[in-house]
Amino acid sequence: MSAHPAPTDRPARTRLSTTVLLHLLPGWVAGAIYLPLGAALHRAGLPPVWGLLLVTVAVLLPLELALLWRAGALPSLRRPRADARLLGAAGLTLLASAVLPGLAVPLEGVTRPLLPLLPGWVLDPAQGLAALPESLRALTLAAWLVVFGFAGPTVEEAYFRGWLLGRLSPLGRAAAPVNALLFALYHLWQPQHVLRVALTALPLAVARLRTGRLLPGVIAHVTVNVVAWGLLALSLAR
């Protein structure tokens, strides 16, 4: 009697591989443009972050919004309703996203040998900001706050937690950590912070699954990025 091959769920596997690609594609496309652009700006004595700002506004966010639109997954523009439970979830999510990355410090010893191989401007895209005229530096910091503090986190939460996390539901409990890890790998321009970004994103994914709402993750993501911007602005003001 001939043996029949075990059936395989090819559509499910195809969907999963497509989901992984969708996680990585926007960041890797943007990163592939930013890395040579940032290098050129650095050679010209200009802040590499100008390139990252340009690529984020012109490539990264439009691509994510276009993919959301094509999938019919654009979130409603109606004002979100925030009750005490949701705000409490946002507070816990923010706390977890602020504390968990500290665990990455000892773990990042794994990636530390790679750091000497990376150009200094990749590790610190803000290089050159301090040397700018005060008005131009202030304009750059304002753009940084708008793009990386508010617009970027909001679109990323809609894209990664609002849409792609749901596509990982066949993975069960692994969906949240897989989503967080893929979100970290999507940051092609921050290879030194893969573990830190993954641990920051994990509570965002968990909050989305627990509450069914995007607002806790958006609040936490925006707050973490705005605080990081504030620390940068203070360091440049000294």
C-alpha positions as CSV (number, residue, x, y, z in Angstrom):
1,M,0.0,0.0,0.0
2,S,1.5,3.3,-1.0
3,A,1.9,6.0,1.6
4,H,0.3,9.4,0.9
5,P,2.3,12.5,1.8
6,A,1.1,14.4,4.9
7,P,-1.1,17.3,4.0
8,T,0.3,20.7,4.4
9,D,-1.5,24.0,5.0
10,R,0.1,25.9,2.2
11,P,-2.2,28.9,2.3
12,A,-1.5,29.4,6.0
13,R,2.2,29.1,5.5
14,T,2.0,31.5,2.6
15,R,0.0,34.0,4.7
16,L,2.6,33.7,7.5
17,S,5.5,34.3,5.2
18,T,3.7,37.3,3.6
19,T,3.1,38.7,7.1
20,V,6.7,38.4,8.0
21,L,7.6,40.2,4.8
22,L,5.1,42.9,5.5
23,H,6.7,43.5,8.9
24,L,10.1,44.0,7.4
25,L,9.5,45.5,4.0
26,P,8.8,49.2,4.9
27,G,11.8,49.5,7.3
28,W,14.2,47.6,5.0
29,V,13.2,49.7,1.9
30,A,13.6,52.9,4.0
31,G,16.8,51.7,5.5
32,A,18.3,50.8,2.1
33,I,17.7,54.4,1.1
34,Y,18.8,56.0,4.3
35,L,22.1,54.3,4.9
36,P,23.8,55.6,1.7
37,L,22.0,59.0,2.2
38,G,23.1,59.2,5.8
39,A,26.7,58.4,4.8
40,A,26.7,61.1,2.2
41,L,25.3,63.7,4.7
42,H,28.0,62.7,7.2
43,R,30.8,63.1,4.7
44,A,29.4,66.5,3.9
45,G,29.5,67.4,7.6
46,L,25.7,67.5,7.9
47,P,23.6,65.6,10.5
48,P,22.6,62.1,9.2
49,V,19.3,62.5,10.9
50,W,18.2,64.8,8.1
51,G,18.3,61.8,5.8
52,L,16.3,59.7,8.3
53,L,13.7,62.4,8.6
54,L,13.4,62.7,4.8
55,V,13.2,59.0,4.2
56,T,10.6,58.5,7.1
57,V,8.3,61.3,5.7
58,A,8.8,60.5,2.0
59,V,9.1,56.7,2.0
60,L,8.5,54.8,5.3
61,L,5.2,56.3,6.5
62,P,3.6,56.7,3.1
63,L,4.4,53.0,2.3
64,E,2.9,51.8,5.6
65,L,-0.2,54.0,5.1
66,A,-0.6,52.7,1.5
67,L,-0.3,49.1,2.6
68,L,-2.9,49.8,5.4
69,W,-5.2,51.4,2.8
70,R,-4.8,48.5,0.3
71,A,-5.7,46.0,3.1
72,G,-8.7,48.1,4.2
73,A,-7.1,48.4,7.6
74,L,-6.7,52.1,8.0
75,P,-8.0,53.0,11.5
76,S,-10.9,55.4,11.9
77,L,-10.1,59.0,12.3
78,R,-12.8,59.4,14.9
79,R,-11.7,60.7,18.3
80,P,-10.9,57.5,20.4
81,R,-12.9,57.0,23.5
82,A,-10.7,56.7,26.5
83,D,-12.2,55.4,29.7
84,A,-10.4,54.7,33.1
85,R,-9.7,51.1,32.2
86,L,-8.1,52.0,28.9
87,L,-6.0,54.8,30.5
88,G,-4.9,52.4,33.2
89,A,-3.9,49.9,30.5
90,A,-2.0,52.7,28.8
91,G,-0.2,53.5,32.0
92,L,0.8,49.9,32.6
93,T,1.9,49.6,29.0
94,L,4.1,52.7,29.3
95,L,5.6,51.5,32.5
96,A,6.5,48.1,30.9
97,S,7.8,49.7,27.8
98,A,10.1,52.0,29.9
99,V,11.3,49.3,32.2
100,L,11.7,46.2,30.0
101,P,14.4,47.7,27.7
102,G,16.7,47.8,30.7
103,L,16.9,44.0,30.5
104,A,18.5,44.4,27.1
105,V,21.6,46.1,28.6
106,P,23.3,42.9,29.7
107,L,21.9,41.0,26.8
108,E,23.3,43.4,24.2
109,G,26.7,42.0,24.9
110,V,25.8,39.6,22.1
111,T,25.6,42.4,19.6
112,R,28.5,44.5,21.1
113,P,31.2,42.9,19.0
114,L,29.4,44.2,15.9
115,L,29.5,47.9,17.0
116,P,33.1,48.6,15.9
117,L,32.0,47.5,12.4
118,L,29.3,50.1,12.2
119,P,30.1,53.8,11.3
120,G,29.7,56.2,14.2
121,W,26.9,58.1,12.5
122,V,24.8,54.9,12.4
123,L,25.1,54.5,16.1
124,D,24.3,58.2,16.6
125,P,22.4,59.8,13.7
126,A,22.3,63.1,15.7
127,Q,26.0,63.6,15.0
128,G,26.5,67.1,13.7
129,L,23.4,68.6,15.3
130,A,25.3,70.5,18.0
131,A,27.4,72.3,15.3
132,L,24.4,73.6,13.4
133,P,23.3,77.3,13.8
134,E,20.9,77.6,16.7
135,S,17.9,78.3,14.4
136,L,18.6,75.3,12.1
137,R,19.2,73.1,15.1
138,A,15.8,74.1,16.6
139,L,14.1,73.5,13.3
140,T,15.7,70.0,13.1
141,L,14.6,69.2,16.7
142,A,11.1,70.4,16.0
143,A,10.9,68.1,12.9
144,W,12.3,65.3,15.0
145,L,9.6,65.7,17.6
146,V,6.8,65.8,15.0
147,V,8.0,62.9,12.9
148,F,9.6,60.5,15.4
149,G,7.7,61.6,18.5
150,F,4.1,61.7,17.1
151,A,3.6,60.8,13.5
152,G,5.9,57.8,13.3
153,P,4.7,56.0,16.5
154,T,1.0,56.6,15.6
155,V,1.4,55.1,12.1
156,E,3.6,52.3,13.3
157,E,1.0,51.3,15.9
158,A,-1.7,51.2,13.3
159,Y,0.5,49.2,11.0
160,F,2.2,46.7,13.3
161,R,-0.3,46.3,16.2
162,G,-3.5,47.4,14.4
163,W,-3.1,45.2,11.4
164,L,-0.1,42.8,11.3
165,L,-0.5,41.5,14.8
166,G,-3.9,40.2,13.9
167,R,-2.3,38.3,11.0
168,L,-0.1,36.5,13.4
169,S,-3.0,35.1,15.4
170,P,-2.4,31.5,14.2
171,L,0.8,31.6,16.3
172,G,-1.3,31.9,19.5
173,R,0.6,33.2,22.5
174,A,3.7,33.6,20.4
175,A,2.1,36.3,18.3
176,A,3.1,39.2,20.6
177,P,6.8,38.3,21.0
178,V,7.1,37.5,17.2
179,N,5.4,40.8,16.4
180,A,7.8,42.6,18.7
181,L,10.9,40.9,17.3
182,L,9.9,41.6,13.7
183,F,9.2,45.2,14.7
184,A,12.8,45.4,16.0
185,L,14.3,43.8,12.9
186,Y,12.3,46.3,10.8
187,H,14.5,49.0,12.2
188,L,17.3,48.4,9.8
189,W,18.9,51.7,10.7
190,Q,19.2,50.6,14.4
191,P,21.0,47.2,14.3
192,Q,22.6,47.9,17.6
193,H,19.3,48.2,19.4
194,V,17.4,45.1,18.2
195,L,16.9,43.7,21.7
196,R,16.0,47.0,23.2
197,V,13.4,47.8,20.6
198,A,11.9,44.3,20.8
199,L,11.5,44.6,24.6
200,T,10.0,48.1,24.2
201,A,7.5,46.8,21.6
202,L,6.4,43.6,23.5
203,P,4.1,45.4,26.0
204,L,2.6,47.3,23.0
205,A,1.6,44.0,21.4
206,V,0.3,42.6,24.7
207,A,-1.8,45.7,25.4
208,R,-3.4,45.4,21.9
209,L,-4.2,41.8,22.4
210,R,-5.6,42.3,26.0
211,T,-7.7,45.4,25.3
212,G,-8.5,45.1,21.6
213,R,-7.7,48.8,21.3
214,L,-4.7,50.7,19.8
215,L,-4.9,53.7,22.2
216,P,-2.8,52.2,25.1
217,G,0.0,51.3,22.7
218,V,-0.1,54.6,20.9
219,I,0.1,56.5,24.2
220,A,3.0,54.4,25.4
221,H,4.9,54.5,22.1
222,V,4.5,58.3,21.7
223,T,5.5,59.0,25.3
224,V,8.6,56.8,25.1
225,N,9.7,58.6,21.9
226,V,8.9,62.1,23.2
227,V,10.9,61.4,26.4
228,A,13.9,60.2,24.3
229,W,13.5,63.4,22.3
230,G,13.5,65.5,25.4
231,L,16.7,63.9,26.7
232,L,18.3,64.6,23.4
233,A,17.2,68.2,23.4
234,L,18.5,68.7,26.9
235,S,21.9,67.2,26.0
236,L,22.2,69.6,23.1
237,A,21.2,72.6,25.2
238,R,24.1,72.1,27.6
